[in-house]
Amino acid sequence: QVQLVESGGGLVQAGGSLRLSCAASGRTFSRYVMGWFRQAPGKERDFVGAISWRGGSLYYVDSVKGRFTISRDNAKNTVSLQMNSLKPEDTAVYYCAANSFWYKTSWNEYEYWGQGTQVTVSS
């Protein structure tokens, strides 16, 4: 129903910024809440934030509030994650994911996943 592909990862110095993009294939993109997750080495896949169907509602994990911003463009079938003031502890593989319901924060609550993109923050 929805295929997701992340892009935009890379290497950045602490304090820098990156913008990740997630492109969706399909004609039902606007029916999905879009979430971002990340998985650091040796860690579980953790919730980062999510954006509602039309982009009117957002929520983030405390550790990224004020630094990360999620947006979406349903006309282009894309969702983005703007990451500012990056810290070494932000280093992880970042995934976009889709599910049909609001306020889901666990990885096993999301139905569709991208392949992930590596973000590395150097100190």
C-alpha positions in Angstrom: 0.0 0.0 0.0 2.8 2.4 0.9 6.5 2.1 0.0 8.9 4.4 1.8 12.4 5.5 1.0 14.6 7.7 3.2 17.3 9.9 2.1 19.5 12.7 3.3 21.6 11.0 5.9 25.3 11.6 6.3 28.1 12.8 8.5 27.8 16.1 10.3 29.7 17.8 13.1 28.1 18.3 16.5 26.0 21.4 16.4 25.3 21.1 12.8 22.1 20.3 10.9 20.7 17.7 8.5 17.4 17.3 6.8 16.1 13.8 6.1 13.4 13.1 3.6 11.1 10.2 3.1 9.4 9.6 -0.2 6.3 7.5 -0.3 4.9 5.6 -3.3 1.2 5.1 -3.5 -2.0 7.0 -3.6 -3.0 6.8 0.0 -0.2 8.7 1.6 -2.5 11.2 3.3 -4.3 8.4 5.1 -1.3 7.6 7.2 0.3 9.1 10.3 4.0 9.4 9.6 6.6 8.7 12.3 10.3 8.8 12.5 12.4 6.3 14.5 16.1 5.8 15.1 18.3 3.0 16.1 21.7 3.6 17.6 24.4 0.9 17.7 23.5 -1.6 20.4 20.2 0.1 21.1 16.6 -0.6 20.4 14.6 1.2 17.7 13.3 4.3 19.4 10.6 6.8 18.6 11.6 10.2 17.5 8.4 12.0 16.5 5.3 11.8 14.4 3.1 14.0 12.3 -0.6 13.7 11.8 -2.5 13.0 8.5 -2.6 16.7 7.3 0.4 17.8 9.3 -1.7 19.8 11.9 -0.4 17.9 14.9 3.1 16.9 15.9 4.7 15.2 18.9 8.3 14.4 19.7 10.3 12.5 22.2 11.7 14.8 24.9 15.3 14.4 23.8 14.7 16.0 20.4 12.1 18.7 21.3 13.3 22.1 20.2 15.9 20.6 17.9 14.0 18.4 15.4 11.0 19.3 13.3 8.8 17.0 11.2 6.9 18.3 8.2 4.9 16.7 5.4 3.7 17.6 1.9 0.8 15.3 1.0 0.8 16.7 -2.6 4.3 15.4 -3.0 4.0 12.3 -0.9 6.9 13.3 1.3 7.7 13.7 4.9 10.9 15.3 6.3 12.8 15.5 9.5 14.8 18.7 10.0 17.5 18.1 12.6 19.3 21.0 14.2 21.8 21.3 17.0 22.9 17.7 16.4 24.6 15.9 19.2 26.8 12.8 19.0 24.1 10.8 20.8 21.8 11.5 17.8 24.0 9.1 15.8 21.7 6.3 14.5 20.0 4.8 11.6 16.9 6.9 11.0 13.7 5.3 9.7 10.4 6.7 8.5 7.3 4.7 9.1 3.6 4.8 8.5 0.6 3.7 10.5 -3.1 4.5 10.4 -3.7 5.9 13.9 -2.6 8.8 16.0 -0.3 8.9 18.9 1.7 5.8 18.4 5.2 5.7 19.8 6.3 2.1 19.6 8.0 0.6 16.6 5.7 -2.4 16.6 2.7 -0.1 16.2 3.8 1.0 12.7 2.9 -1.0 9.7 5.2 0.3 6.9 8.9 1.1 7.0 11.6 2.6 5.0 15.0 1.1 4.6 16.7 3.6 6.9 19.4 6.2 6.4 22.6 6.6 8.5 23.1 9.8 10.5 26.5 10.2 12.1 27.3 13.1 14.4 31.0 13.7 15.2 32.2 15.4 18.3 
